[in-house]
Amino acid sequence: MKSWLKGIIPPLVTPFDEHGKIDEAALAAEVEFQISCGAKALCVGGSTGEGAGLKAEEVFDLCSMCVKHVRDRVPVIGGVISDTTDEAIELGLAAKKARVKALQITPPHYVFRPGPTELVSFYSRIKEATGLPIILYNVIPWAQVSSDAIGLLLDAGAIDAVKQSGSNMHLIADLLYRFGKKAPILSAVDDLLYPSFVLGAPGAVAAIVTVLPKESVALYEAVQRGDQAEALKMHHKLLLVWRALEGETGFPGRVKYAIALQGRSAGLPRHPQRAANEEDRAVVRKALQEAGIPANPAN
């Protein structure tokens, strides 16, 4: 697990067509682009991929398409977003059938938060049922898994890595200090990847690296070789664009529009999410321009 779970790992968008079906040709093109930019692995069915609500057969289809077009060049991680153990196992087995290398799984999060004991049982049962390495996707703002609970999960062997999101830089600092030598602690704090890498995060799985993979790889590599001037330059580019994308409303549409502006096919968000409106488009276009990212003004 530790030997490959590092570097820039884009969580791919899921390109839906006007009927809400997965556009395989668009997905295949994005796989090629991300690998050409230096992606060390790919993740499908996460938050950026609108994984919440995907049925088991859709998880299988999405993972299968990605695995097929990757052609063993990089590992593929399957996303699982669920509130029950049974459903998480069903989705995880669908991803396993598609031959993913690991699972990225959110904790249960609908209204009621399970305690540490229940979380250990939740992840342990999924791992036993699927036999795959598990990355705790710690993204839910109202159900953040604490540092102490993560320690219990690691000690129990219930998880193999952590993707720390939820804009919680304090927690990622604690996790890297306490567990960084024991398991990969990946950053998903989109506007703070630079300090995450400086603190020792071995890689990132974040929406911004999907939108700007070349710049994200350049940031990561600059930190690894100690070129702080170049790293800060890339950080500023990512920050400008991320500020135009973030928000609770319209996020999938803005992300897909930012990708489309660069000449890549990202498809449509799935209902009830909406495509970027004119206000969104203006903000995203301006951010890409200020960041010096080549874009097609016709889009």
MOWOHU-V651525 format. One record per residue. N is the residue number from 1. RES is the residue in one small letter. PHI is phi in degrees with one decimal (999 if undefined). PSI is psi in radians with two decimals (NA if undefined). NEAR is the number of other ideal C-beta (glycine too) atoms within 10 Angstrom. Layout:
n: <N:N>
res: <RES:RES>
phi: <PHI:PHI>
psi: <PSI:PSI>
near: <NEAR:NEAR>
This chain:
n: <1:2:3:4:5:6:7:8:9:10:11:12:13:14:15:16:17:18:19:20:21:22:23:24:25:26:27:28:29:30:31:32:33:34:35:36:37:38:39:40:41:42:43:44:45:46:47:48:49:50:51:52:53:54:55:56:57:58:59:60:61:62:63:64:65:66:67:68:69:70:71:72:73:74:75:76:77:78:79:80:81:82:83:84:85:86:87:88:89:90:91:92:93:94:95:96:97:98:99:100:101:102:103:104:105:106:107:108:109:110:111:112:113:114:115:116:117:118:119:120:121:122:123:124:125:126:127:128:129:130:131:132:133:134:135:136:137:138:139:140:141:142:143:144:145:146:147:148:149:150:151:152:153:154:155:156:157:158:159:160:161:162:163:164:165:166:167:168:169:170:171:172:173:174:175:176:177:178:179:180:181:182:183:184:185:186:187:188:189:190:191:192:193:194:195:196:197:198:199:200:201:202:203:204:205:206:207:208:209:210:211:212:213:214:215:216:217:218:219:220:221:222:223:224:225:226:227:228:229:230:231:232:233:234:235:236:237:238:239:240:241:242:243:244:245:246:247:248:249:250:251:252:253:254:255:256:257:258:259:260:261:262:263:264:265:266:267:268:269:270:271:272:273:274:275:276:277:278:279:280:281:282:283:284:285:286:287:288:289:290:291:292:293:294:295:296:297:298:299>
res: <m:k:s:w:l:k:g:i:i:p:p:l:v:t:p:f:d:e:h:g:k:i:d:e:a:a:l:a:a:e:v:e:f:q:i:s:c:g:a:k:a:l:c:v:g:g:s:t:g:e:g:a:g:l:k:a:e:e:v:f:d:l:c:s:m:c:v:k:h:v:r:d:r:v:p:v:i:g:g:v:i:s:d:t:t:d:e:a:i:e:l:g:l:a:a:k:k:a:r:v:k:a:l:q:i:t:p:p:h:y:v:f:r:p:g:p:t:e:l:v:s:f:y:s:r:i:k:e:a:t:g:l:p:i:i:l:y:n:v:i:p:w:a:q:v:s:s:d:a:i:g:l:l:l:d:a:g:a:i:d:a:v:k:q:s:g:s:n:m:h:l:i:a:d:l:l:y:r:f:g:k:k:a:p:i:l:s:a:v:d:d:l:l:y:p:s:f:v:l:g:a:p:g:a:v:a:a:i:v:t:v:l:p:k:e:s:v:a:l:y:e:a:v:q:r:g:d:q:a:e:a:l:k:m:h:h:k:l:l:l:v:w:r:a:l:e:g:e:t:g:f:p:g:r:v:k:y:a:i:a:l:q:g:r:s:a:g:l:p:r:h:p:q:r:a:a:n:e:e:d:r:a:v:v:r:k:a:l:q:e:a:g:i:p:a:n:p:a:n>
phi: <999:-66.0:-73.1:-121.7:-83.8:-160.4:79.7:-88.6:-124.1:-68.4:-86.1:-64.6:-69.8:-99.4:-80.1:-90.2:-87.0:-66.7:-99.9:80.3:-97.0:-73.4:-88.5:-65.6:-63.4:-66.4:-63.2:-61.2:-64.9:-69.8:-57.1:-61.3:-63.1:-64.2:-66.4:-65.1:-84.8:109.0:-59.5:-92.6:-164.9:-131.0:-121.8:-123.6:78.4:-88.7:-64.7:-62.3:-88.1:54.0:-71.6:-64.1:98.0:-66.7:-75.6:-57.7:-67.6:-74.3:-60.4:-61.5:-60.8:-62.6:-64.7:-61.8:-60.3:-63.9:-59.4:-60.3:-81.7:-69.0:55.9:64.3:-77.4:-141.4:-70.1:-117.7:-108.1:-98.1:-88.5:-131.2:-124.1:-152.3:-112.8:-130.3:-64.4:-60.5:-67.8:-61.5:-65.1:-59.9:-67.4:-64.0:-67.5:-64.3:-66.7:-63.1:-58.2:-82.4:74.6:-73.9:-94.0:-158.5:-117.0:-109.8:-129.4:-76.4:-74.0:-56.6:-147.6:-80.9:65.1:-102.8:-93.0:-71.2:-80.4:-56.4:-63.1:-67.8:-65.2:-60.2:-66.0:-58.1:-70.9:-64.2:-65.7:-65.4:-65.0:-64.7:-72.6:-98.2:69.4:-109.0:-60.6:-123.1:-103.0:-70.4:-94.8:-91.5:-117.1:-76.5:-57.6:-91.4:-138.4:-66.3:-79.9:-71.6:-60.1:-63.9:-66.0:-64.4:-59.8:-64.8:-63.0:-67.8:-63.2:-80.4:72.4:-77.8:-132.6:-115.8:-163.2:-130.1:-108.5:-91.2:-125.3:68.1:60.3:-101.4:-70.0:-63.6:-69.3:-65.1:-62.8:-63.6:-64.5:-63.8:-68.5:-81.9:-127.2:-60.3:-88.4:-99.0:-154.6:-65.8:-112.8:-90.2:-96.6:-129.1:-93.6:-53.9:-87.0:-130.3:-65.3:-56.2:-65.1:-59.9:-67.2:-62.4:-74.2:117.2:-59.9:-77.2:-179.8:-142.3:-127.6:-147.0:-56.5:-63.9:-75.1:-73.5:-70.8:-127.3:-67.0:-62.8:-68.8:-67.6:-63.2:-62.4:-63.0:-58.9:-67.6:-64.1:-64.2:-62.3:-94.9:81.0:-90.4:-70.2:-63.2:-68.2:-62.4:-65.7:-60.0:-68.5:-57.1:-64.2:-62.2:-63.1:-63.1:-57.4:-72.0:-60.1:-61.5:-82.8:-101.1:-66.8:137.6:-79.6:-116.1:80.5:-60.4:-57.4:-65.6:-67.8:-61.3:-67.4:-69.1:-61.2:-69.8:-62.8:-59.1:-91.1:89.5:-107.8:-88.2:-111.9:70.9:-106.3:-68.7:-92.5:-56.0:-91.0:-65.4:-115.8:-69.2:-59.6:-86.4:-63.9:-64.6:-57.5:-61.5:-63.7:-65.1:-67.9:-59.2:-63.0:-64.2:-62.3:-63.5:-65.1:-81.4:74.5:-92.5:-57.4:-141.9:-90.4:-64.8:-73.6:-83.2>
psi: <-0.87:-0.42:-0.39:-0.31:1.32:2.94:-2.81:2.12:1.64:2.29:1.81:2.53:2.67:1.95:1.79:2.53:-3.03:-0.24:0.09:0.24:2.71:2.25:1.72:-0.64:-0.73:-0.70:-0.77:-0.73:-0.67:-0.66:-0.83:-0.77:-0.83:-0.71:-0.67:-0.43:-0.16:0.29:2.38:-0.28:2.96:2.54:2.35:2.64:0.34:-2.80:-0.80:-0.54:0.20:0.77:-0.41:2.16:-0.14:2.32:2.87:-0.73:-0.52:-0.65:-0.77:-0.83:-0.83:-0.84:-0.71:-0.77:-0.80:-0.83:-0.74:-0.80:-0.36:-0.64:0.80:0.26:-0.60:2.79:2.69:2.31:2.30:2.32:2.45:2.09:1.91:2.83:-0.06:2.67:-0.76:-0.78:-0.69:-0.70:-0.75:-0.80:-0.70:-0.70:-0.58:-0.75:-0.68:-0.73:-0.54:-0.01:0.69:2.84:-0.38:2.91:2.45:2.05:2.22:2.71:2.76:2.44:0.10:1.83:-1.03:2.30:2.20:2.62:3.09:-0.71:-0.75:-0.63:-0.73:-0.75:-0.73:-0.97:-0.60:-0.73:-0.69:-0.75:-0.72:-0.70:-0.62:-0.47:0.32:2.64:2.55:2.28:2.09:2.07:1.65:1.35:-0.37:2.02:-0.69:0.05:0.73:2.28:2.20:2.88:-0.75:-0.73:-0.65:-0.65:-0.72:-0.72:-0.73:-0.75:-0.60:-0.14:0.31:-0.46:2.80:-0.25:2.93:2.35:1.84:2.04:-2.54:0.34:0.40:1.46:-0.51:-0.73:-0.69:-0.60:-0.77:-0.77:-0.73:-0.69:-0.78:-0.66:0.06:-0.46:-0.16:-0.58:2.70:2.22:1.74:2.60:2.38:0.50:1.57:-0.70:-0.03:0.63:-0.65:-1.01:-0.50:-0.78:-0.70:-0.65:-0.21:0.08:2.23:-0.13:-3.08:2.46:1.65:2.63:-0.67:-0.51:-0.38:-0.72:-0.74:1.23:-0.67:-0.78:-0.60:-0.75:-0.72:-0.70:-0.87:-0.83:-0.60:-0.73:-0.72:-0.60:0.04:0.33:1.47:-0.54:-0.79:-0.68:-0.75:-0.66:-0.81:-0.65:-0.77:-0.67:-0.86:-0.70:-0.79:-0.80:-0.72:-0.69:-0.47:-0.26:-0.61:2.79:2.72:-0.36:2.27:0.17:-0.89:-0.69:-0.70:-0.73:-0.81:-0.58:-0.70:-0.63:-0.79:-0.63:-0.47:0.15:0.23:2.56:2.05:-0.09:-2.88:2.69:2.81:2.38:2.38:0.11:2.64:2.77:2.80:2.29:-3.12:-0.62:-0.79:-0.81:-0.74:-0.74:-0.77:-0.75:-0.77:-0.73:-0.78:-0.71:-0.82:-0.54:-0.11:0.51:2.10:2.28:2.71:1.89:-0.24:-0.36:NA>
near: <14:12:6:15:24:16:20:26:28:32:25:23:26:28:24:21:13:8:7:12:13:18:20:17:13:19:24:17:16:26:25:13:18:24:19:10:17:16:24:18:23:25:29:31:29:31:22:26:24:21:25:14:8:24:11:16:9:18:26:19:17:25:25:19:20:27:21:15:19:20:9:8:13:19:19:25:29:31:32:27:24:23:16:11:18:11:14:25:20:16:28:26:20:25:30:19:15:20:15:28:18:23:29:30:27:24:23:20:17:10:8:8:15:18:8:16:10:13:24:19:14:21:24:17:15:24:21:10:16:24:9:20:18:24:27:25:31:25:22:18:11:8:19:19:26:13:18:11:19:26:15:16:25:19:11:15:12:21:26:21:25:27:28:29:25:18:16:18:16:9:21:29:18:17:25:19:13:15:19:16:10:13:21:20:29:26:27:31:21:23:18:22:28:22:17:26:21:12:17:13:26:21:24:25:28:29:25:27:30:27:31:25:20:18:23:27:20:21:27:25:17:20:22:12:9:8:14:13:7:15:23:13:15:24:21:16:22:24:17:18:23:21:13:21:23:15:11:6:9:18:19:25:21:25:23:26:25:31:23:19:24:17:11:17:17:27:24:18:24:16:8:5:15:13:16:24:12:7:9:21:18:12:18:25:19:12:22:22:14:13:19:11:18:9:17:10:7:5:14>
